[in-house]
Amino acid sequence: MNDTEFDTALVAAAFRLAGEQGWRKVNVAFAARDAGLSLAEARARCPSKAALLLRFGRLADQAALADVPVDGSVRDKLFDLLMRRFDFLQLHRAGVRALLRSLPMDPPLALMLACASRRSMRWMLQAAGVAATGARGELQVKGMMAVWLWAVRAWERDESDDLTGTMAAVDAALQRAEQAASWLSGHRDTPVPADEPEEAEAIEEPPLPDEDEA
């Protein structure tokens, strides 16, 4: 089992338990035991629930970026990228919804998730050919965060098998963003490769606790 397979199995177990018991009752050790994984390896790769959650976000990004659209407008590419990300979330739907329900009662977790989501949305923009750097880039990322949060609320309520409601919300939010700003047209930005290292961001990743959480 390689690192990606290990992380995928650990994350799947954690979010399965979250769906059954709630996010607050999940910890890395329980998830590793549930998945039949090495506790030592789990400790080394995800020393805390915060690390596990960040790993989940990276896996969602990898799922979205695995097959970046080549043709189409920036808006079309962003639609495809965001829906691939939702397809990944859908695999762990019950657990993700449990996580979202816990956020109002856990401000530090909500802040960490917001910071991680900002990084993810910058990657989505850059994958679609928007540079997303500098002061203009920060506004672009804020716009994408608004699109993502609107779509997440729709996804929470979407009970359809094909995520029809989520697709409609993503499309509508991108349309509003396109009408409000010129950056979705892609005319003013120089496309960058999706695998090019991103520049330093205004909000840095918060330090991770080094102990397993209860």
BELPESUL-V419066 format. One record per helix or strand. SS is the DSSP state (@ for helix, = for strand). FROM is the first residue (numbers start at 0). LEN is the number of residues. Records with the same first field share a line. If there is no record, write none. Layout:
SS=FROM-LEN, FROM-LEN
This chain:
@=2-19, 22-3, 27-8, 38-7, 48-17, 73-18, 92-13, 106-21, 133-24, 163-17, 182-3
